[in-house]
Amino acid sequence: MPLIESFFILFVAALVWYWLDSLKAREAGVLAVRAACREEGVQLLDETVLGRFCGFARDAAGHLKIRRQYAFEYSDTGDNRRPGKVALLGHEIEWLQLRPQLYVVPVSSSSRSDTEI
């Protein structure tokens, strides 16, 4: 078998492996998001996640794995859409963001004096 055909077969095999591995990782992400939405009492919209990022990273043991980040939408009132994210390192959930963090904005002293007058 010529060398070019061998490389082509290896390339196609790598693509098939990546596709199957991505399906398995996506399913792990969907399961984690469903559980988090159920726990928080919100509704996962469209019952799916959308791939946003894919790269390489090392786990705690130093092994090179594929890091994938997915986006999804949920609703807390039933008539709105809120964004969420989940990241996987290999097939393990690295982090999941369901609700945004709240930031307290301090009131400036000039606006406070205007309201007190």
Backbone as CSV, one residue per row, in Angstrom:
resi,resn,N_x,N_y,N_z,CA_x,CA_y,CA_z,C_x,C_y,C_z
1,MET,0.853,-1.176,0.000,0.000,0.000,0.000,0.896,1.236,0.000
2,PRO,0.642,2.161,-0.904,1.462,3.379,-0.962,1.351,4.198,0.331
3,LEU,2.344,4.996,0.582,2.437,5.793,1.799,1.298,6.808,1.908
4,ILE,0.912,7.420,0.819,-0.163,8.423,0.844,-1.483,7.790,1.251
5,GLU,-1.778,6.599,0.750,-3.015,5.917,1.129,-3.009,5.551,2.616
6,SER,-1.857,5.161,3.132,-1.746,4.833,4.558,-2.019,6.061,5.422
7,PHE,-1.435,7.199,5.042,-1.687,8.434,5.783,-3.149,8.848,5.698
8,PHE,-3.765,8.661,4.553,-5.171,9.007,4.385,-6.054,8.139,5.292
9,ILE,-5.762,6.847,5.357,-6.539,5.939,6.218,-6.358,6.325,7.683
10,LEU,-5.123,6.643,8.094,-4.876,7.088,9.471,-5.609,8.395,9.775
11,PHE,-5.634,9.307,8.822,-6.319,10.588,8.994,-7.815,10.384,9.156
12,VAL,-8.405,9.547,8.331,-9.844,9.260,8.428,-10.152,8.556,9.750
13,ALA,-9.298,7.638,10.166,-9.501,6.953,11.444,-9.430,7.940,12.611
14,ALA,-8.507,8.895,12.546,-8.392,9.914,13.598,-9.632,10.798,13.631
15,LEU,-10.154,11.150,12.475,-11.383,11.956,12.425,-12.572,11.206,13.017
16,VAL,-12.692,9.939,12.700,-13.786,9.132,13.243,-13.646,9.017,14.749
17,TRP,-12.424,8.770,15.249,-12.203,8.700,16.701,-12.582,10.021,17.373
18,TYR,-12.143,11.159,16.799,-12.445,12.470,17.381,-13.953,12.720,17.396
19,TRP,-14.636,12.351,16.345,-16.087,12.550,16.263,-16.796,11.724,17.343
20,LEU,-16.430,10.459,17.479,-17.046,9.607,18.496,-16.707,10.085,19.913
21,ASP,-15.472,10.509,20.132,-15.069,11.026,21.435,-15.817,12.316,21.762
22,SER,-16.043,13.156,20.768,-16.787,14.400,20.979,-18.239,14.119,21.327
23,LEU,-18.842,13.107,20.703,-20.217,12.750,21.038,-20.314,12.276,22.489
24,LYS,-19.335,11.489,22.918,-19.337,10.984,24.294,-19.149,12.140,25.292
25,ALA,-18.251,13.072,24.999,-18.021,14.217,25.877,-19.243,15.127,25.907
26,ARG,-19.870,15.343,24.764,-21.068,16.183,24.699,-22.187,15.586,25.538
27,GLU,-22.346,14.277,25.477,-23.382,13.617,26.276,-23.106,13.767,27.768
28,ALA,-21.835,13.680,28.167,-21.486,13.903,29.574,-21.814,15.332,29.981
29,GLY,-21.576,16.291,29.087,-21.919,17.686,29.371,-23.411,17.894,29.505
30,VAL,-24.185,17.280,28.627,-25.651,17.415,28.687,-26.180,16.827,29.991
31,LEU,-25.675,15.677,30.401,-26.122,15.057,31.654,-25.802,15.938,32.857
32,ALA,-24.610,16.533,32.872,-24.231,17.418,33.979,-25.090,18.672,34.009
33,VAL,-25.374,19.241,32.840,-26.192,20.449,32.768,-27.630,20.141,33.194
34,ARG,-28.171,19.013,32.750,-29.526,18.633,33.167,-29.623,18.497,34.684
35,ALA,-28.634,17.839,35.280,-28.637,17.654,36.738,-28.528,18.990,37.461
36,ALA,-27.672,19.880,36.964,-27.515,21.191,37.603,-28.786,22.022,37.475
37,CYS,-29.423,21.978,36.302,-30.673,22.725,36.109,-31.771,22.177,37.019
38,ARG,-31.848,20.872,37.141,-32.843,20.262,38.016,-32.595,20.680,39.467
39,GLU,-31.333,20.685,39.874,-30.978,21.057,41.248,-31.289,22.523,41.536
40,GLU,-31.089,23.394,40.550,-31.343,24.825,40.728,-32.806,25.205,40.496
41,GLY,-33.588,24.296,39.965,-34.997,24.594,39.715,-35.233,25.454,38.485
42,VAL,-34.366,25.326,37.482,-34.529,26.064,36.232,-34.731,25.073,35.092
43,GLN,-35.182,25.582,33.949,-35.477,24.729,32.803,-34.371,24.838,31.764
44,LEU,-33.797,23.709,31.379,-32.805,23.666,30.309,-33.548,23.795,28.985
45,LEU,-33.216,24.813,28.226,-33.897,25.045,26.948,-33.220,24.249,25.842
46,ASP,-33.983,23.728,24.944,-33.530,22.965,23.777,-32.879,21.630,24.146
47,GLU,-32.740,21.330,25.445,-32.193,20.056,25.925,-30.861,19.688,25.269
48,THR,-30.017,20.682,24.999,-28.747,20.402,24.356,-27.703,21.447,24.719
49,VAL,-26.449,21.171,24.361,-25.348,22.102,24.536,-24.706,22.334,23.165
50,LEU,-24.040,23.484,23.015,-23.431,23.863,21.751,-21.941,24.050,21.966
51,GLY,-21.118,23.383,21.174,-19.671,23.487,21.303,-19.172,24.886,20.998
52,ARG,-18.316,25.419,21.875,-17.767,26.760,21.702,-16.251,26.779,21.577
53,PHE,-15.576,25.837,22.245,-14.118,25.860,22.275,-13.595,24.434,22.391
54,CYS,-12.469,24.181,21.764,-11.820,22.880,21.867,-10.311,23.106,21.807
55,GLY,-9.615,22.532,22.773,-8.166,22.674,22.822,-7.570,21.574,23.669
56,PHE,-6.280,21.698,23.960,-5.592,20.706,24.766,-5.211,21.299,26.114
57,ALA,-5.251,20.456,27.148,-4.833,20.852,28.497,-4.379,19.607,29.238
58,ARG,-3.670,19.820,30.323,-3.198,18.702,31.140,-4.074,18.568,32.379
59,ASP,-4.340,17.330,32.763,-5.115,17.089,33.980,-4.186,17.121,35.194
60,ALA,-4.725,16.811,36.375,-3.948,16.863,37.617,-2.778,15.883,37.604
61,ALA,-2.928,14.784,36.890,-1.856,13.789,36.803,-0.825,14.126,35.729
62,GLY,-1.070,15.194,34.975,-0.132,15.608,33.938,-0.387,15.005,32.574
63,HIS,-1.490,14.276,32.409,-1.813,13.673,31.116,-2.476,14.702,30.205
64,LEU,-2.104,14.683,28.954,-2.673,15.595,27.964,-4.054,15.104,27.559
65,LYS,-5.052,15.984,27.674,-6.427,15.644,27.320,-7.037,16.781,26.519
66,ILE,-8.164,16.485,25.909,-8.890,17.500,25.144,-9.818,18.255,26.085
67,ARG,-9.736,19.587,26.067,-10.630,20.436,26.852,-11.673,21.001,25.892
68,ARG,-12.937,20.789,26.262,-14.041,21.293,25.449,-14.905,22.204,26.302
69,GLN,-15.376,23.281,25.687,-16.298,24.180,26.384,-17.582,24.256,25.573
70,TYR,-18.707,24.110,26.276,-20.019,24.135,25.650,-20.859,25.251,26.254
71,ALA,-21.742,25.814,25.452,-22.693,26.821,25.907,-24.088,26.223,25.853
72,PHE,-24.957,26.714,26.708,-26.349,26.272,26.711,-27.204,27.420,27.212
73,GLU,-28.495,27.274,27.077,-29.423,28.288,27.561,-30.426,27.649,28.497
74,TYR,-30.812,28.395,29.517,-31.807,27.935,30.472,-32.764,29.089,30.755
75,SER,-33.872,28.762,31.379,-34.862,29.775,31.734,-35.217,29.605,33.203
76,ASP,-35.230,30.729,33.919,-35.603,30.663,35.327,-37.049,31.085,35.560
77,THR,-37.644,31.774,34.591,-39.043,32.201,34.750,-39.973,31.545,33.736
78,GLY,-39.423,30.947,32.706,-40.243,30.317,31.684,-40.419,31.154,30.434
79,ASP,-40.116,32.449,30.509,-40.272,33.295,29.323,-39.018,34.124,29.030
80,ASN,-37.862,33.646,29.460,-36.607,34.321,29.143,-35.534,33.280,28.842
81,ARG,-34.427,33.748,28.296,-33.292,32.869,27.997,-32.069,33.426,28.700
82,ARG,-31.381,32.579,29.445,-30.159,32.977,30.138,-29.042,32.030,29.698
83,PRO,-27.827,32.580,29.503,-26.714,31.738,29.049,-26.024,31.010,30.194
84,GLY,-25.492,29.848,29.888,-24.684,29.069,30.824,-23.545,28.415,30.070
85,LYS,-22.550,27.920,30.797,-21.391,27.282,30.176,-20.992,26.066,30.987
86,VAL,-20.401,25.114,30.310,-19.835,23.940,30.969,-18.531,23.593,30.235
87,ALA,-17.503,23.229,31.020,-16.213,22.849,30.445,-15.875,21.432,30.878
88,LEU,-15.367,20.661,29.944,-14.957,19.286,30.216,-13.485,19.121,29.890
89,LEU,-12.795,18.396,30.735,-11.412,18.019,30.477,-11.433,16.518,30.266
90,GLY,-11.302,16.105,29.037,-11.543,14.711,28.684,-13.039,14.478,28.721
91,HIS,-13.477,13.575,29.610,-14.909,13.325,29.776,-15.377,13.728,31.167
92,GLU,-14.514,14.401,31.911,-14.834,14.841,33.265,-15.228,16.318,33.251
93,ILE,-16.238,16.649,34.058,-16.678,18.040,34.157,-15.612,18.819,34.914
94,GLU,-15.120,19.885,34.292,-14.120,20.739,34.927,-14.821,21.846,35.725
95,TRP,-15.768,22.512,35.117,-16.585,23.520,35.791,-17.881,23.709,35.027
96,LEU,-18.863,24.261,35.743,-20.176,24.507,35.166,-20.678,25.840,35.710
97,GLN,-21.070,26.740,34.826,-21.584,28.046,35.227,-23.048,28.103,34.838
98,LEU,-23.901,28.157,35.852,-25.330,28.192,35.580,-25.894,29.584,35.767
99,ARG,-25.642,30.171,36.895,-26.134,31.522,37.166,-24.937,32.463,37.242
100,PRO,-25.077,33.664,36.684,-23.955,34.610,36.769,-23.771,35.096,38.205
101,GLN,-22.543,35.436,38.509,-22.269,35.983,39.827,-22.841,37.395,39.907
102,LEU,-23.293,37.758,41.076,-23.824,39.096,41.289,-22.718,39.996,41.827
103,TYR,-22.607,41.174,41.293,-21.620,42.139,41.749,-22.354,43.313,42.391
104,VAL,-21.843,43.771,43.521,-22.431,44.919,44.196,-21.689,46.156,43.714
105,VAL,-22.437,47.115,43.191,-21.847,48.363,42.721,-21.987,49.385,43.832
106,PRO,-20.873,49.894,44.382,-20.981,50.860,45.474,-21.572,52.177,44.976
107,VAL,-22.344,52.791,45.832,-22.941,54.086,45.511,-21.890,55.152,45.784
108,SER,-21.661,56.044,44.803,-20.653,57.090,44.990,-21.162,58.125,45.990
109,SER,-20.250,58.826,46.624,-20.622,59.783,47.660,-21.391,60.963,47.078
110,SER,-21.112,61.355,45.812,-21.839,62.484,45.212,-23.303,62.133,44.960
111,SER,-23.580,60.916,44.534,-24.986,60.553,44.288,-25.704,60.326,45.608
112,ARG,-24.992,59.904,46.639,-25.603,59.683,47.941,-26.009,61.022,48.555
113,SER,-25.169,62.056,48.405,-25.504,63.355,48.983,-26.680,63.999,48.276
114,ASP,-26.840,63.705,46.968,-27.966,64.249,46.227,-29.270,63.640,46.714
115,THR,-29.269,62.368,47.065,-30.491,61.722,47.497,-30.847,62.078,48.929
116,GLU,-29.840,62.447,49.744,-30.114,62.778,51.126,-30.693,64.173,51.280
117,ILE,-30.520,65.043,50.318,-30.998,66.423,50.417,-32.462,66.537,50.205
